[in-house]
Amino acid sequence: MPKAFAAFAPLPLQGQLAFARSKDPHHVETLSVSPHLDPSVASRCLDDIRSDKLAASPSTCWRLISKIDDVDLVDFFISSGSTARATAAARNPVATVESLHKALNVDAMPVRFAALLNESTPPDLRLEYGTTALLESMVNVGPSLGHTVVRAAETVLANHWIAKDPARFTGAFHRAIICSPASSLEEITAARACSRGGFKFAKSHPLRKHPGLSWADCTVAELLAFAHPAADLVALARPEMTILDATCILARSAPVEPEPHVIARLLGRFGFAPLAGLTKPLFYAQTRTSSAAWTNPAADLLEDWSIDDSSSVPDATQACELLADDAQAWSTFVSLLPSWNLGFVQLATTALRLYS
């Protein structure tokens, strides 16, 4: 997938800038999806779009807004932007408490919901503004169960107070509570008693199957062996977790395939490197990847991922290492990429020869 190189390659800063300077809408669109995108490059691309130097889709703009590091601009979008742009800004982790407080008081429910999911929003504000009606209306959406599942999961992960009173909420939240690594055995049991939401995850939950078990006592290998979303998230928070461990999660198939929010967070930490270790294609339902993309747009690229794509990952990584932070070589690489039909390392070598 040469045209998606900017999205899945671990580009150094000069590589990202080369794609940004190209003013190619497709390059910038794929760059905006990258889990490696530097906030300063996101700001540069957004400036070009706003000054009409670059044409871009609305979704590209929203992704960039959620990643920029310009605090004043984030505040501007929350205060004066369209609903979609204000929503993207309210998801940005650099948003100030004052800006997030504004977001929680606007009429548009998606903006308020985004602020409730932002870890920069103080817990007391999340508790004050996180009404049952707002959260239920934002979580229980179409067109598939996956989209509801990922929204409920992210909501509970950011607002664990929901687990204290699960009876206030519907089944999607009960599933999310059961799948949250922060949930105690008592909270899991209470959520299970409210509905059948997350029944299979309650039945297989390690804390229920192994009385006296503590996450802290488990190694990463032991956590992954449980094949449970709560254990997966505990493992993803461990600094000792490796790319190979991440590959093991992605390689699972039904009935233990990873939950959408686990996929999203895995890509956020490791990028696409774990896919290089796959020995067979991903067999996820489209709804699993599209719902994961709600949290991390990079998941969209998994929909049609193949073993050939996986083999391109180490090739792309090596190309990045060859070009390093050589701005001119990257510029040459980007200019040749759209018409290139060979490997990325060959293209990097060609770019270096042409430049030298």
C-alpha positions in Angstrom: 0.0 0.0 0.0 2.5 2.6 -1.1 0.0 5.5 -1.0 -0.7 4.7 2.7 3.0 4.9 3.6 2.6 8.1 5.5 -0.1 6.5 7.7 1.7 3.3 8.8 5.4 4.1 8.6 7.2 5.3 11.8 8.1 8.6 10.1 10.8 10.8 11.7 10.0 14.6 11.9 11.6 15.4 8.6 9.7 12.6 6.9 6.4 13.9 8.2 7.3 17.5 7.1 8.2 16.3 3.6 4.7 14.7 3.3 3.1 17.9 4.7 5.1 20.2 2.3 4.0 18.2 -0.7 0.5 19.8 -0.5 -0.9 16.5 -1.8 -4.3 16.1 -0.3 -3.9 12.3 -0.3 -0.6 12.5 1.5 -1.9 14.8 4.1 -5.0 12.7 4.6 -3.0 9.6 5.2 -0.6 11.5 7.4 -3.5 12.7 9.6 -4.3 9.0 10.3 -0.8 8.2 11.5 -0.4 7.2 15.1 3.1 8.7 14.8 2.0 12.2 13.7 3.8 14.9 15.5 1.6 17.7 16.9 3.7 20.4 15.3 3.2 18.8 11.8 -0.5 18.5 12.5 -0.6 22.2 13.2 1.4 23.0 10.0 -1.0 21.0 7.9 -4.0 22.6 9.5 -2.6 26.1 8.9 -2.2 25.2 5.2 -5.8 24.1 5.0 -7.2 27.1 6.8 -5.2 29.5 4.6 -6.4 27.7 1.4 -3.0 26.4 0.5 -4.2 22.9 0.7 -7.5 21.1 -0.1 -8.6 18.6 2.4 -11.6 16.7 3.5 -13.5 17.7 6.6 -12.5 14.4 8.3 -8.8 15.2 7.7 -9.4 18.6 9.4 -11.1 17.0 12.4 -8.2 14.5 12.9 -5.6 17.2 12.7 -7.5 19.4 15.2 -7.6 16.5 17.7 -3.8 16.3 17.5 -2.4 19.9 17.2 -0.4 21.3 20.1 -1.6 24.9 19.7 -3.6 25.5 22.9 -5.0 28.9 21.8 -6.3 27.3 18.5 -7.9 24.4 20.4 -9.7 27.0 22.6 -10.8 28.9 19.5 -12.3 25.8 17.9 -14.1 24.9 21.1 -15.5 28.4 21.5 -16.2 29.4 17.9 -15.9 26.3 15.6 -18.5 24.2 14.0 -19.9 21.3 16.1 -17.6 18.9 14.3 -14.5 21.0 14.9 -15.4 21.8 18.4 -15.9 18.1 19.1 -12.4 17.3 17.7 -10.9 20.1 19.8 -12.6 18.9 22.9 -10.9 15.5 22.4 -7.4 17.1 22.2 -5.4 16.3 25.3 -3.7 19.8 25.3 -7.1 21.5 25.9 -7.1 23.6 29.0 -9.4 23.0 31.9 -11.1 26.4 31.1 -11.6 25.3 27.5 -13.0 21.9 28.5 -15.3 23.6 31.0 -16.6 25.7 28.0 -17.1 22.5 26.0 -19.2 20.9 28.8 -21.5 23.9 28.7 -22.3 24.1 25.0 -25.6 23.0 23.6 -24.1 20.5 21.2 -24.1 17.1 22.9 -21.2 15.6 20.8 -18.9 18.4 22.1 -19.9 17.8 25.7 -19.4 14.1 25.2 -15.9 14.6 23.8 -14.9 16.6 26.8 -16.2 13.9 29.2 -13.8 11.4 27.4 -10.8 13.8 27.6 -8.4 12.7 30.3 -7.5 16.4 30.7 -11.0 17.1 32.0 -10.9 17.1 35.9 -12.7 14.1 37.4 -15.1 16.4 39.4 -16.2 18.1 36.2 -16.8 14.7 34.5 -18.9 13.6 37.4 -20.9 16.8 37.5 -21.7 16.9 33.8 -21.8 13.2 32.9 -25.6 12.8 33.1 -27.1 9.4 32.4 -29.2 10.9 29.6 -26.2 12.5 27.8 -24.0 9.4 28.1 -26.8 7.0 27.0 -27.6 9.1 23.9 -24.0 9.4 22.8 -23.1 5.7 23.4 -26.2 3.9 22.1 -25.8 4.7 18.4 -25.9 2.8 15.0 -25.1 1.4 12.6 -23.7 -1.6 14.5 -23.1 -2.9 18.0 -19.4 -2.3 17.6 -19.9 1.5 17.5 -21.9 1.3 20.8 -19.3 -1.0 22.4 -16.3 1.2 21.7 -18.1 4.3 22.9 -19.3 2.7 26.1 -15.8 1.2 26.7 -14.1 4.6 26.3 -16.7 6.3 28.4 -16.2 3.9 31.3 -12.4 3.9 31.0 -12.5 7.7 31.4 -15.3 7.8 33.9 -15.0 4.9 36.3 -17.5 6.4 38.6 -20.1 4.8 36.3 -19.2 1.4 37.7 -20.3 2.5 41.2 -24.0 2.6 40.1 -24.4 0.4 37.0 -28.2 0.2 37.5 -28.5 3.7 36.1 -27.2 2.5 32.7 -28.0 0.1 30.0 -26.3 -3.1 28.8 -23.5 -1.5 26.8 -22.2 0.1 29.9 -22.5 -3.1 31.9 -20.3 -4.8 29.3 -17.8 -1.9 29.5 -17.6 -2.1 33.3 -17.0 -5.8 33.1 -14.2 -5.2 30.5 -12.5 -2.3 32.4 -9.3 -3.2 34.2 -10.2 -0.7 36.9 -13.3 -2.6 37.9 -13.3 -4.5 41.2 -14.8 -8.0 41.5 -17.7 -6.4 43.3 -18.4 -3.9 40.5 -18.1 -6.7 37.9 -20.7 -8.7 39.9 -23.0 -5.7 40.2 -22.9 -5.0 36.5 -23.5 -8.6 35.6 -26.6 -8.6 37.8 -28.1 -5.7 35.9 -28.4 -7.3 32.5 -26.9 -9.8 30.0 -24.6 -7.1 28.6 -21.1 -8.5 28.5 -22.3 -11.9 29.7 -19.4 -13.9 28.0 -16.8 -11.5 29.4 -18.2 -11.8 32.9 -18.2 -15.6 32.6 -14.5 -15.6 31.5 -13.3 -12.8 33.6 -10.0 -13.7 35.3 -10.9 -12.1 38.6 -14.0 -14.3 38.8 -12.4 -17.5 37.5 -9.4 -17.2 39.8 -10.4 -16.0 43.3 -7.8 -14.0 45.0 -6.1 -13.1 41.7 -4.5 -9.6 41.4 -3.5 -8.0 38.1 -0.3 -6.8 39.8 0.7 -10.5 40.3 0.5 -11.4 36.6 3.2 -11.2 34.0 2.4 -9.8 30.6 2.4 -13.4 29.2 -0.1 -14.5 31.9 -2.3 -11.4 31.1 -2.4 -12.2 27.4 -3.1 -15.8 28.0 -6.5 -14.8 29.6 -7.5 -13.4 26.2 -9.8 -11.0 28.0 -10.1 -7.2 27.2 -9.5 -6.2 30.8 -6.3 -8.2 31.0 -5.3 -6.9 27.5 -5.6 -3.3 28.8 -3.6 -4.1 31.9 -0.9 -5.5 29.7 -0.9 -2.5 27.3 -0.2 -0.3 30.3 2.9 -2.3 31.2 6.2 -0.7 29.9 7.7 -4.2 29.5 5.1 -5.3 26.9 6.7 -5.9 23.6 5.7 -5.7 19.9 5.5 -9.5 19.8 3.1 -9.4 22.7 1.0 -6.9 20.7 1.1 -9.2 17.7 -0.4 -12.0 19.8 -3.4 -9.8 20.6 -4.0 -8.9 17.0 -3.6 -12.4 15.8 -6.6 -13.7 17.9 -9.7 -14.8 16.0 -13.3 -15.5 17.1 -14.4 -16.0 19.7 -11.5 -14.2 21.5 -10.7 -11.5 18.9 -9.6 -8.2 20.6 -12.3 -5.6 21.5 -12.4 -2.5 19.3 -11.0 -0.2 22.0 -8.2 -2.6 22.7 -7.2 -2.5 19.0 -7.3 1.3 19.0 -5.1 1.6 22.1 -2.7 -1.0 20.8 -2.2 0.9 17.6 -1.8 4.1 19.6 1.1 2.6 21.5 2.9 0.5 18.9 1.6 1.8 15.6 1.6 -0.9 12.8 4.8 -2.6 13.9 2.9 -5.6 15.5 1.3 -6.4 12.1 4.7 -7.4 10.7 4.6 -10.5 12.8 1.3 -11.8 11.5 1.4 -15.1 9.6 -2.2 -15.0 8.3 -4.6 -12.2 7.4 -6.8 -10.5 9.9 -10.3 -11.9 10.1 -12.0 -9.1 11.9 -15.5 -8.1 11.0 -15.6 -4.7 9.3 -17.6 -3.3 12.2 -14.7 -4.2 14.6 -12.2 -2.1 12.7 -14.6 0.8 11.8 -15.7 1.1 15.4 -12.1 1.0 16.6 -11.4 3.9 14.2 -13.8 6.0 16.2 -11.0 6.1 18.9 -8.0 5.7 16.7 -8.4 6.5 12.9 -5.4 4.3 12.1 -7.7 1.3 12.6 -9.4 2.1 9.3 -6.4 0.8 7.5 -7.0 -2.7 9.0 -10.2 -3.2 7.1 -8.4 -4.6 4.0 -5.1 -5.5 5.6 -3.2 -8.4 4.0 -0.1 -10.4 4.6 1.5 -8.4 1.8 0.8 -5.3 3.7 2.3 -6.8 6.9 5.5 -7.6 5.0 5.7 -3.9 3.9 6.0 -2.8 7.5 9.6 -3.8 8.2 10.5 -2.5 4.7 8.9 0.9 5.5 10.7 0.9 8.9 14.0 0.3 7.3 13.4 3.0 4.7 12.8 5.4 7.6 16.0 4.4 9.2 18.0 4.9 6.0 16.6 8.4 5.3 16.8 9.4 9.0 16.2 13.1 9.3 17.6 14.1 5.9 15.1 16.7 4.7 16.2 16.7 1.1 16.3 13.0 0.8 12.8 12.8 2.2 11.6 15.4 -0.2 12.9 13.3 -3.1 11.4 10.1 -1.6 7.9 11.8 -1.3 8.0 13.1 -4.9 8.8 9.6 -6.3 6.4 7.7 -4.1 3.1 8.0 -6.0 4.5 6.3 -9.1 6.8 3.9 -7.4 6.1 0.1 -7.8 9.0 -1.4 -6.0 10.0 -1.7 -2.3 10.3 1.2 0.1 14.0 0.5 0.9 14.8 0.6 -2.9 13.0 3.9 -3.1 14.9 5.3 -0.1 18.2 4.1 -1.6 17.2 5.8 -4.9 16.3 9.0 -3.2 19.6 9.1 -1.4 21.6 8.5 -4.6 19.7 11.1 -6.5 20.2 13.6 -3.8 23.9 12.9 -3.3 
